[in-house]
Amino acid sequence: MAVLYDCEDKSTYVEISFIYQIPGEWEGCNFYLRYFKHSTLIREVTVGWTNKVVKLLLNLLSKFPIPEYEGYFSHYEKHLELKWIYESATDQYLLIFLDTGTVFPLKVTRDDLKQFGLDIKKEFESAPAR
């Protein structure tokens, strides 16, 4: 499971765990996104993306921040978009996960995001094939 903790409150975090993936760039996968605040599950979303979109996210996280995204990761699949705002005073990012009107905010560092990307990649590669 890939976990991204809030810098200021480790009891606030998101988890991503893959349910399955079908090999192939235009094939798909499903994963859970769980948002916790004060260690309490606030929302669980089942997300279905093509593997291509997952790889776009992994690329973004591995090279974060990529200027052409201009603080916003969106795609043609429904569910789960990301926005971020850089806070120069702390060298942190306010990261906002958006899902059909629900907002999941976290304060994170660039290194946290890169590690989160590596953890998602491991989860994705080891997801059960379907």
N, C-alpha and C positions, 0 to 999 in steps of 0.2 A: 504494500500500500504506500502511495506517495502522500506525504503530509507536508503542508506549508503552514508554519506557525506565524502568528502576529508577533512582531518584535517587542511590542510593549506589553503583551498579555498572552502568555503561552497557553492559556486555556481557551483562546480563540484561534481557530484554525480551519483549514479545509483538508479533506482527504479525497483522493481519487483512487479507485480500485476498479480494474477491468473485469467485466463479466465474461466477455469473449471477444475474439477478433477473427475475421475471415481473411486469410492471407491474400494480398493483392492490393495495389494502390487504390483502385476504385471500389474495392470491397469495403465492408463496414466493420464497425466494432461498437460495443456498448460498454459504458462504464458508469459507475456511481460517482457523483460528486456529493459529498456530505459537508455541510457547514455547521461548525460547533461554536458556540459562544458560552463562556464560563463552563466549558466541558460538557455542555448540554447540546444534544443534537437539535438544531433549529430547523434544518431542511435537508432532505435527501432528494436528489434529482437523478433520474436515469437519463443519460445522454447517449444518443446514437449519432455517430459521425462516420464519415468515410475515413479510411486510413490516411488518405491524402491530407485531410484537415488536421488529424492528429500530428502528422509529420510537420505541417506548417507551424503548429503550436510548439512542437519540440524544437524546431529551428529558431523560433522567436525566443524561447526561454534560454537556449544555449548561447545566444548572442545578445541577450537582453542588454539594453533596449535597442531595437532596430529602428532607426530614424523614420523609415518610410511608413511605419505603422502609426506614427504621430500620436501615440498614447492610446490606441484603440485597436483591438484584435476582433475582427468580425469575419464572417464567412457565410457561405450559402446554405449551411445546415441550420436547422432550428436549434435553439437552446445554447446557452453558455457563450457569452461574449465577455471580453476583458477590457477594462479601462485602467489607466494608471496615470498618476500625477507625481512628478518628481518634487521632493521637498529638499531643497539644497541645504537648509540649516542642519538637517540630520543625515543627509545623504541616503535617505530612504524613499520608498515609493508607497503611495497610497494605492493599493491594488483593489479593484472593484470587480468582483465576479457578478455578472448580470444574467438572470434567468427568468424570462417571462414576468418581468415586473418585480422580482425579488432581487435584492442587493445584498451581496456578501462582501463587506470591506475588511481589508487586512493592511497593516503596515509591514513592509518587508524590505529587505536589502537586495541588491543586485545578486549577491552571492547566494542568498536564500532561493531566489528564483532560478538561478542556474542549477542548483542542487535539486530543486523540485523538478526541473525538466529532466535531469538524469534519472531521478526516481520514477517519473512517469514513463520514461523510455524503457526502463527495466520492467515495469508493470506491463506495458504494452507488449513487449517482446515475449514475456512469459505468460501472457493471457491464454486461456484455453482456446484452441482452434475450434472453429465450428464448421 
